[in-house]
Amino acid sequence: DGFYKGGQQLNFIVNYSENVILNTTAGIPSLNIVLDGVNRSAIYYSGTGSNSLIFRYTIVTGDLDLNGIALGAHIVLNSATIRDAGGNNANLALNAVGSTTNVLVDAVAPAIPASFTATAGNAKNSLTWLENTENDIDSYKIYAGTANNPTTLLTTIPAPAITYHHNALLNGTTYYYRISAVDKVGNESPLSVSVFAK
């Protein structure tokens, strides 16, 4: 259960009452999974020679399912074979499958915060931006430096704040800033274009 984001893995374990042997010379078996109407395949990962086969799907950018993933009804052989020590074909149907209602996927990054501006003051700069419209924004990250396109994190501002004051600065020095939005799963938007104040 829980949220999964891009790069994380969904592992599915299929248990048998006896050890089974996979022959993957002609193909690799898989399990069908559905992410909000989009078909994906969890590919056989390990377990031949034991009574538990592990299938794995690695979440990719753009995957999304906030209602709980769905699992296919059987193993897809893809020309592979799964047999016991006596050479009998294994049952491919999935029985007594646990609930996947709370297995949620969010690999969609938020939008870049809009209207990001920096205004100079006395030994400080005031930063403002528009609140993102997504309903799962957790925070905003502000990057700063004295060179254009900074990549050093200055601070993280909890949502729904839309202002930040950068204090104790040197008057006459140009400071550059970029901002990103982060959702509750940890997906971060691309960085904004640089703004600056002097």
C-alpha angles and dihedrals in degrees: 000000000000139000123315125195137192115310094020121115134236110209122196121193121204112196126204131191090238139022117285132199124218124209107199098172093111099032147334120257122233145181122236115234128180123214109194092321096321117114119229133170128230103209125217108266110172147328109094110151092030135078094251125070120195122210120190137199121186112210114237131204110281097031111133135172119152095169100060128278122266125226127213122247099245147011114276108221099198088202093310122121131228114194140158124241090275093056095254116146113250122240107261097195118106112231132185091012114185120240116276095187092111096042098104130181128204117167095148115111120219122252120269109267110260132232096018110180138172122209123192122231137164104309090333143075125216117216124198136175141164120268113255116249096223112107096222102058111140104177149335124244120212120201121197144178145136093261128069119270097021120203099184113108111237101179146330116236119201115233138280090038114109101183138064132179117213104204139188094041131154113255112237094027118117114231122193126206141189130182138204136183124233125200127214092267092053100257109149125206121230114274119267124243114276122272123187144196131193 
